[in-house]
Amino acid sequence: MNDTFKVARLNGVLIGAHWSVLPLAVLVALLLNFGLLPVYAPDTGQFGLVTASIITAIGFLLSILAHELGHAYIAINHGLGVHGVTLWILGGATRIDPPTTPRSDFRVAAAGPAVSILTGLFFAGLAVIMDTVVGIQVVFVTIWWLALVNISLGLFNLFPASPLDGGRLLAAYLWNQSGDRHHARIIAGRSGLIFGGALTLFGGFQLLSFRPNGFMMTAVGVFVLRSAVEEIRTAALARRIGTKTLGQLALRHPQSIPESVSLHRLVQEFSRYPTAAADCAYPVSRWGYDTIGYVIPHKAQRIADSQRATMLVADIMTPLAEVEVVNANTQLADVVDDWRRNDEVFVVHDSTGEQPIGTLTPRQTAPLLARPDFLGRAPNADEEVSRS
């Protein structure tokens, strides 16, 4: 999340705050100062109202932090990396490495709501005690409000829809039942679409009725919708890629092309093959023997017809020194984020790293990496990546 400021580090976990936390705290304090407290603690002076509102707003932010730290603590206990906690206007986010088992996923997801509900029960008990011992109405109201907010936060997050914790609980359960983590995430994400859509519509109706709380509900609904779509797309793409390796996707032992071949002839030659063949990389040979580079025929198609007759394959090839060598056993999911451009050329070596067995280009895998739609479907999902 951009524009995040480091606040503290707790047991090795970096805690940050997005700039939007400040208006959230101000909004909570204003609602308490001018709305809740004057109604339920009418005998409190203005100084007392302001003080109670500020302290309660801080308690509200600390409650959100406790929720997120609950996730972080259980994740660490399960050996998962925790890369930080960030507070922002719609709550908090904890960056955790992907879970390795349904059990760890379930327990990490359940930790946040459990902490919120337990915190709420603690505040409820404290409010009763303070009302009995101290008897100051504003103290009772603020502590009771924190109790209700924490319990509501915990219960709201248990709704079985991504990106809420309940959606992760649902995904963990489905993962345990089916063994397919990514499909489970897709189902939970689709539930998030329904829930987010309902929140957005209900918030919109409230705005039309001039109810100010409709703004926050609409914002939460839109956030849930966008996050659910991203969850679905990420899971669908991860499921499609699976554990495919570069060796499985490579063009095996591609034919060699002499450096003296014109681009006009190259385009003509590959017009006889399926379009996908022009997206692969082929070695360029000198004297029919030494490989001096690699050429992607698709690059020749970008050059004007009038220039193809005078340009040679050697003019557009990727020199040998610029070609990256990769291992056949490397998984596509581990390297795809590092690919910089479609015209990169990778020479795939066998598991020993000694013998080249084929070539691979980002353009070649484009059908496999096609962006899914908001339901996780993609028109190219079932297309086989070009190989021979």
N, C-alpha and C positions, 0 to 999 in steps of 0.2 A: 504494500500500500504506500503510495507516494505521500510526501509531506508528513512523515511520521517522525516524532521527536523521541529520543531516548529518555526515559524517565528514571529507571532503576534496573538493577539486576538482582533477582531473588533466586537463590540456590542454583545459579548458573543460567536461569531463564531471563532473557532480556525483555523488559517491559517497556512498551512505547505507547505514545498517545498521538493520534491524528489531530490535526488542528480543529476538526469538527467537534472534538470533545468539549471545547470551551463553550460554544453556543448551546450544546446539549445541557451542560451544567447550569448555564445562565437561564435556559428555558425552564428547567426543573425548579430552580430557585424562585423564579418569577411566578410560576404556577402555584407553588406552595405559599409564597408571600402574599399574593393577591387573590388566591382562590381557596385553597383548602384550609389553611391555618386561621384566617379571619372568621371562617364559618364555624369550625370545630373548637377553636380556642379564642373566642371573641374578647376575653378579658386581657389578652396579651398586648403589651405595648409595642410600638413600632420597632424599637431596638430589639426587643425579644423576637419579633416576627422575622426580622432580617437575619439575626444570628441563627435562629432555628432553621431558616430556609437554606442558608449557606451550608451549615453543618449537615443537614439532611441531603443536600445535593452531593456533597462530598461522599457521604455514606452510600448514596445510590451508585456513584462511580466505583467505589470500593466493592460493592456487592457484585457488580459486573465483573470486576477484576477477580474476585473470589471464584466466580463461576468458571472463568477461563483457566485460572490456576488449578482448578479441580481437574480439568482435562489434561493440563500439562503434567500434574503430579502422577496421575495414573499412567500416562504415556511413558514417562520416564521409568516407572516401575516395570513396564513391559518391554523396556529396552529400546523404545522408539526415540528418535531424535526430536527435540523440541527447539525450534528456531526463533521463538519469540512470541510474545502476547501483545496485541495492539488493541487499544480502546479507540472507538470512533463513534460517530453520532447515532448509529443504529445498534450499538452494543459493543461486542468485542470479537476478536478472531485470534485463534491460536494456530500457529504454523507447525504442523507435526508431520513427520515422515509417514508414508502410507503404512497402515497396519499389515502385519504378516499373517494374522489369523482372524477368523470371525470373532473369536473370544476377546482378543485384545481390542478389536474395533468396537465391539459392544460395550466393553467396560470403560473405554476412553470416552465414548459418546455419553454413557450414562452418568459419568462423574460430574459433569457440569450441572445438569438439572438436580442431581442429588445434593450437591453443595448448596444450590440456591434454595431448595426446599428446606434443608436443615438450617440454613442461615435464617430463613423466614420464620421457622418455628422458634429458633433462639430469640429473635427479636420479639416475637409474640409473647413468649414467656417473660422477657425482660420488660416489655411494656406493662404487663400486669403487675409485675413486682414494683416497678417504678411508680405506677399509679397508686399502689397500696402504701409504699414507703414515703414517697415524696409528695404525691398528690398534685403535681403541677400539670395542668391540662395540656399545655403546648408540648411538654416532654412526652407525655403519653401519646399524643396524636402523631408526632414525628416518628417515634419508634414503631408505633403500630402501622404507620404508612410504609415504613421500610419492610416490615414483616409481610404486608400484603404484596408489595412490589416483588420481593424475592420469591414468594410462593407462586405468584402469577408468572414470573419469569421462568421458573422451573417447569411449571405445568405447560406453559405456552411452547417451550422448547421440546416438550415430549410429543408434540403432534407429529405423526409419522409422515413427514414430508421434508425432503432436502430443500434447503441446506440446514434446516433445523436439526437439533440433536436427535429428535425422534425419527427423522429421516435416516440418519446414520444407524440408529438402532434397528429400523426396518431393514436397511441394506445388510447389516451384519446378520440378522436372522435369515434373510433370504440367501445370503452367501453360504451360511452354514447348512441350509437345506439343499441347495442346488450345486454348491461347489464353484459357482461362477460369480466372482465378485463384481465384475464389471456389469453384468446383466442385472445384478441386484441393485447396483447404483443407478442404473437407468430406470428401473421400476420406481425407486424412491424419488428420483428426479421428476418423473411424470406425476407422482403424487404431489410434489412441490409445485408443479404447474397448476394443478387444480386448486391447491390451497392458496397460492399466491394470487391467482386470478380472482378467487372469492374475496380475499382481503382487499384487493384493488377495487373491485366493484363496490363492495360495502363501504369502503372509504370514500369512493366517489359519490355515492348516494348521500353520505353524511356531509360532504362538502357542499352538495347541492342544497342541503337543508341548513347550510350556514353553521354547521357544528365544527369548531376548530380542531377537535380530535380526529376528524376525518383526514386531515393533512398527514398526520403521523401514520395512520393506518394505511393510507394510500402509498406513502413512501416505503413502509415495511412490505407491503404487497408487491410493489415494483421490484424491490430488492430481492424478495423471495423468488419472483418470476425469473429475473435475470440470472440469479445464482443457480436456479434449477436448470435452466437451459444450458448454462456452462457446464454444470455437473453431468448432464445427459450427453452433451457433445464430447466432453473429455472421456467419459466412460465408454461411449460407443467407439471412439477412435482407438482407445486402448484395447478394447475387446477385438477390434478388427485387426490391429497390428499383432496382438497376442505376443507370442514368443518367437516371432519370425526373425530369422537371422539374416545377415547380409549375404551369407553363402547361399541361402535358399532363394534370395531375390536377384542374385547376380545373373548377368548374361554369361553363360558358361562358354569359355574358350571362343571368344568372338573372332570372326574372320579378320584378316589383316588387309589394310588398304594401302597401296603404294602412295608415297608422298607426291608423286607427279600427276596423280589423277586430278582432273579439273573439277571444279564445284558443279559445273553443268552436268558432267557425267555422274557425279556422286548423287545429285538429286534425281536424275533419271533412273539410276540403279535402284535407289531405295523407294521410288514410286511404285515398284512392283511388289513391295512388301507391305505388311500391315503398318499403319501409321506409328504404332508404338515402337517399331524397330528403329525409327529415326531418332528416338529419344535415348537410345543406348550409346555406349562409348565403344569405339573400335580402335585397335592399335594401328598406328601409321608406321609403315615400314620403309626403310631405305635399302635400295638394292634387293628388295624382296626378302630381307633377313633381319636387320637390326631395327628394333622398335625405337623410334625417336619421339613419340608422343601419342596422343589419343584424340580422336575426332568424334564429335557428336553430329551426325548428319543434319539434325534439325537446325543447327546454326547456319548451314549453307542456305536454307530456305529463307532466311531473313535478308539475304543479300540480293540486290536487284539482278534480274535476268541478264541485263547487259554486261554485268561485271563477272558473272559466274564463269564465262568462257575463258577469261584471262586469269582467273584466280585458281590456285591449286589447294589441295587438301592441306598441305603444309602451312598455308597462310592462315588457316583458322584453327589449327589443332592446338591442343593444350600440351605444352612441352613436358617432357618426362619429369623434369625437376619440379613442376607444379602439380603433379598428380599425387594424391594421398593414398598411402597403402593402408588397408584395413584388414582385420582378421575375419575369416568366414564365420566364426562362432559368435561374433559380436551381434547383439540384438539390435534391431532397428530402433526400438524405443529408446535405447541408450545414446544414440548418436544423432537422431533426426533433428533435435533442437540446435545442434551445432552446425548444421549445414547452412552455408551462407548464400548460395545462389544456385539456380537450376542448372547452370553450365559447369558445375564442379564435376570432376572425374575421380572415381575411386577405383583403385585396382584391388581386387579381393584376393587375398592369399589363403592357402589352406590353413588348417588348425596349427600346423607347425610354424607358420609364418614365413616359409621359405619359397613355396611354389605358387605363382599366380594361377588362379583357376577361373577368373572372370572379371567383369567390370560392372560398375553400378553408378548410376547418376540420380540425383534428386528428382529430376524430371521423370525418370523411369518409374519411380515409386509414387508419383503424384496421384494416380487413381486410387491407390491403397490409402493415401493420406487425405483424400477428399473430405472436406469439412461436412460433418453430418448436419441434418436439419434439426429443428428444435425438439423433435421427438426421438432423435438418435438414428434416423434413417439417412442413407446416402445412396444416390443413384449408381455410384461406382463401387459400392461396397462389395459386390460379388464378382467384380472384374478381376481377372487374374493378371498379375503384373507380368510384363513381357520377360520371358526367359527362354532359353533353348538348351 
